[in-house]
Amino acid sequence: MAQFKAKMLDIGCFAHTRNIRDHTKRKVFAANEPERQALRYIIRNTTLPQRVRAQAQLQLSQMHCYTRFTQVKNRCIMGGKGRGVFSDFRLGRFQFRMNALAGELPGVRKASW
């Protein structure tokens, strides 16, 4: 777990602990995704010997849980909320509204009819 400490990562403007953890998960996932895809390919290839496929399955199951995509959660980068987050902007509903009304989001304006 020492490799996932916050002081070893570029945390930038993240202030909340949950955001730091989510940022860590995203970086670890991006670093290990090619290896996971290769192992999954070996496991699903039925032309390979069963022993090789079993070893690949064992390696995949022993990888850290942060290497899985299901561990990544969309969180608001300003408030740290985990629900009601627009994934395109990575902002919660309220933060999105405040930034849009202030004109800080390019290409977003209030609808009027």
Contact map, one row per residue, 1 for C-alpha under 8 A:
11111000000000000000000000000000000000000000000000000000000000000000000000000000000000000000000000000000000000000
11111000000000000000000000000000000000000000000000000000000000000000000000000000000000000000000000000000000000000
11111001000000000000000000000000000000000000000000000000000000000000000000000000000000000000000000000000000000000
11111101100000000000000100000000000000000000000000000000000000000000000000000000000000000000000000000000000000000
11111111100000000000000000000000000000000000000000000000000000000000000000000000000000000000000000000000000000000
00011111111000000001100100000000000000000000000000000000000000000000000000000000000000000000000000000000000000000
00001111110000000000000000000000000000000000000000000000000000000000000000000000000000000000000000000000000000000
00111111110000000000000000000000000000000000000000000000000000000000000000000000000000000000000000000000000000000
00011111111000000000000100000000000000000000000000000000000000000000000000000000000000000000000000000000000000000
00000111111100000000000000000000000000000000000000000000000000000000000000000000000000000000000000000000000000000
00000100111111000001001000000000000000000000000000000000000000000000000000000000000000000000000000000000000000000
00000000011111000000000000000000000000000000000000000000000000000000000000000000000000000000000000000000000000000
00000000001111100000000000000000000000000000000000000000000000000000000000000000000000000000000000000000000000000
00000000001111110011000000000000000000000000000000000000000000000000000000001100000000000000000000000000000000000
00000000000011111011000000000000000000000000000000000000000000000000000000000000000000000000000000000000000000000
00000000000001111111000000000000000000000000000000000000000000000000000000000011000000000000000000000000000000000
00000000000000111111100000000000000000000000000000000000000000000000000000000000000000000000000000000000000000000
00000000000000011111110000000000000000000000000000000000000000000000000000000001000000000000000000000000000000000
00000000000001111111111000000000000000000000000000000000000000000000000000101001000000000000000000000000000000000
00000100001001111111111100000000000000000000000000000000000000000000000000000000000000000000000000000000000000000
00000100000000001111111110000000000000000000000000000000000000000000000000000000000000000000000000000000000000000
00000000000000000111111111000000000000000000000000000000000000000000000110100000000000000000000000000000000000000
00000000001000000011111111100000000000000000000000000000000000000000000000000000000000000000000000000000000000000
00010100100000000001111111110000000000000000000000000000000000000000000000000000000000000000000000000000000000000
00000000000000000000111111111000000000000000000000000000000000000110001100000000000000000000000000000000000000000
00000000000000000000011111111100000000000000000000000000000000000000000100000000000000000000000000000000000000000
00000000000000000000001111111110000000000000000000000000000000000000000000000000000000000000000000000000000000000
00000000000000000000000111111111000000000000000000000000000000000110000000000000000000000000000000000000000000000
00000000000000000000000011111111100000000000000000000000000000000111100000000000000000000000000000000000000000000
00000000000000000000000001111111100000000000000000000000000000000010000000000000000000000000000000000000000000000
00000000000000000000000000111111110000000000000000000000000000000000000000000000000000000000000000000000000000000
00000000000000000000000000011111111100000000000000000000000000000010000000000000000000000000000000000000000000000
00000000000000000000000000001111111110000000000000000000000000000010000000000000000000000000000000000000000000000
00000000000000000000000000000011111111000000000000000000000000000000000000000000000000000000000000000000000000000
00000000000000000000000000000001111111100000000000000000000000000000000000000000000000000000000000000000000000000
00000000000000000000000000000001111111110000000000000000000100000000000000000000000000000000000000000000000000000
00000000000000000000000000000000111111111000000000000000000000000000000000000000000000000000000000000000000000000
00000000000000000000000000000000011111111100000000000000000000000000000000000000000000000000000000000000000000000
00000000000000000000000000000000001111111110000000000001101100000000000000000000000000000000000000000000000000000
00000000000000000000000000000000000111111111000000000001100100000000000000000000000000000000000000000000000000000
00000000000000000000000000000000000011111111100000000000000000000000000000000000000000000000000000000000000000000
00000000000000000000000000000000000001111111100100011001000000000000000000000000000000000000000000000000000000000
00000000000000000000000000000000000000111111110000001101100000000000000000000000000000000000000000000000000000000
00000000000000000000000000000000000000011111110000001000000000000000000000000000000000000000000000000000000000000
00000000000000000000000000000000000000001111111100001000000000000000000000000000000000000000000000000000000000000
00000000000000000000000000000000000000000011111110000000000000000000000000000000000000000000000000000000000000000
00000000000000000000000000000000000000000000111110000000000000000000000000000000000000000000000000000000000000000
00000000000000000000000000000000000000000100111111011000000000000000000000000000000000000000000000000000000000000
00000000000000000000000000000000000000000000011111111000000000000000000000000000000000000000000000000000000000000
00000000000000000000000000000000000000000000000111111100000000000000000000000000000000000000000000000000000000000
00000000000000000000000000000000000000000000000011111110000000000000000000000000000000000000000000000000000000000
00000000000000000000000000000000000000000100000111111111000000000000000000000000000000000000000000000000000000000
00000000000000000000000000000000000000000111100111111111100000000000000000000000000000000000000000000000000000000
00000000000000000000000000000000000000000010000001111111110000000000000000000000000000000000000000000000000000000
00000000000000000000000000000000000000000000000000111111111000000000000000000000000000000000000000000000000000000
00000000000000000000000000000000000000110110000000011111111100000000000000000000000000000000000000000000000000000
00000000000000000000000000000000000000110010000000001111111110000000000000000000000000000000000000000000000000000
00000000000000000000000000000000000000000000000000000111111111000000000000000000000000000000000000000000000000000
00000000000000000000000000000000000000100000000000000011111111100000000000000000000000000000000000000000000000000
00000000000000000000000000000000000100110000000000000001111111100000000000000000000000000000000000000000000000000
00000000000000000000000000000000000000000000000000000000111111100000000000000000000000000000000000000000000000000
00000000000000000000000000000000000000000000000000000000011111110000000000000000000000000000000000000000000000000
00000000000000000000000000000000000000000000000000000000001111111010000000000000000000000000000000000000000000000
00000000000000000000000000000000000000000000000000000000000001111111000000000000000000000000000000000000000000000
00000000000000000000000000000000000000000000000000000000000000111111001000000000000000000000000000000000000000000
00000000000000000000000010011000000000000000000000000000000000011111101000000000000000000000000000000000000000000
00000000000000000000000010011101100000000000000000000000000000111111101000000000000000000000000000000000000000000
00000000000000000000000000001000000000000000000000000000000000011111111100000000000000000000000000000000000000000
00000000000000000000000000001000000000000000000000000000000000000111111100000000000000000000000000000000000000000
00000000000000000000000000000000000000000000000000000000000000000001111110000000000000000000000000000000000000000
00000000000000000000000010000000000000000000000000000000000000001111111110000000000000000000000000000000000000000
00000000000000000000010011000000000000000000000000000000000000000001111111000000000000000000000000000000000000000
00000000000000000000010000000000000000000000000000000000000000000000011111100000010000000000000000000000000000000
00000000000000000000000000000000000000000000000000000000000000000000000111110000010010100100000000000000000000000
00000000000000000010010000000000000000000000000000000000000000000000000011111001111010000111000000000000000000000
00000000000000000000000000000000000000000000000000000000000000000000000001111111110010000111000000000000000000000
00000000000001000010000000000000000000000000000000000000000000000000000000111111000000000110000000000000000000000
00000000000001000000000000000000000000000000000000000000000000000000000000011111000000000010001000000000000000000
00000000000000010000000000000000000000000000000000000000000000000000000000011111100000000011001000000000000000000
00000000000000010110000000000000000000000000000000000000000000000000000000111111110000000000000000000000000000000
00000000000000000000000000000000000000000000000000000000000000000000000000110011111110000001000000000000000000000
00000000000000000000000000000000000000000000000000000000000000000000000011110001111110000001000000000000000000000
00000000000000000000000000000000000000000000000000000000000000000000000000100000111110000001000000000000000000000
00000000000000000000000000000000000000000000000000000000000000000000000000000000111111000001100000000000000000000
00000000000000000000000000000000000000000000000000000000000000000000000001110000111111100111100000000000000000000
00000000000000000000000000000000000000000000000000000000000000000000000000000000000111111111100100000000000000000
00000000000000000000000000000000000000000000000000000000000000000000000001000000000011111110000000000000000000000
00000000000000000000000000000000000000000000000000000000000000000000000000000000000001111100000000000000000000000
00000000000000000000000000000000000000000000000000000000000000000000000000000000000001111110000100000000000000000
00000000000000000000000000000000000000000000000000000000000000000000000001111000000011111111000000000000000000000
00000000000000000000000000000000000000000000000000000000000000000000000000111110000011101111101100000000000000000
00000000000000000000000000000000000000000000000000000000000000000000000000110010111111000111111100000000000000000
00000000000000000000000000000000000000000000000000000000000000000000000000000000000111000011111110000000000000000
00000000000000000000000000000000000000000000000000000000000000000000000000000000000000000001111111000000000000000
00000000000000000000000000000000000000000000000000000000000000000000000000000110000000000011111111100000000000000
00000000000000000000000000000000000000000000000000000000000000000000000000000000000001001011111111110000000000000
00000000000000000000000000000000000000000000000000000000000000000000000000000000000000000000111111111000000000000
00000000000000000000000000000000000000000000000000000000000000000000000000000000000000000000011111111100000000000
00000000000000000000000000000000000000000000000000000000000000000000000000000000000000000000001111111111100000000
00000000000000000000000000000000000000000000000000000000000000000000000000000000000000000000000111111111100111000
00000000000000000000000000000000000000000000000000000000000000000000000000000000000000000000000011111111000011000
00000000000000000000000000000000000000000000000000000000000000000000000000000000000000000000000001111111000000000
00000000000000000000000000000000000000000000000000000000000000000000000000000000000000000000000000111111110110000
00000000000000000000000000000000000000000000000000000000000000000000000000000000000000000000000000111111110000000
00000000000000000000000000000000000000000000000000000000000000000000000000000000000000000000000000110011111100000
00000000000000000000000000000000000000000000000000000000000000000000000000000000000000000000000000000011111100000
00000000000000000000000000000000000000000000000000000000000000000000000000000000000000000000000000000000111110000
00000000000000000000000000000000000000000000000000000000000000000000000000000000000000000000000000010010111111000
00000000000000000000000000000000000000000000000000000000000000000000000000000000000000000000000000011010001111100
00000000000000000000000000000000000000000000000000000000000000000000000000000000000000000000000000011000000111110
00000000000000000000000000000000000000000000000000000000000000000000000000000000000000000000000000000000000011111
00000000000000000000000000000000000000000000000000000000000000000000000000000000000000000000000000000000000001111
00000000000000000000000000000000000000000000000000000000000000000000000000000000000000000000000000000000000000111
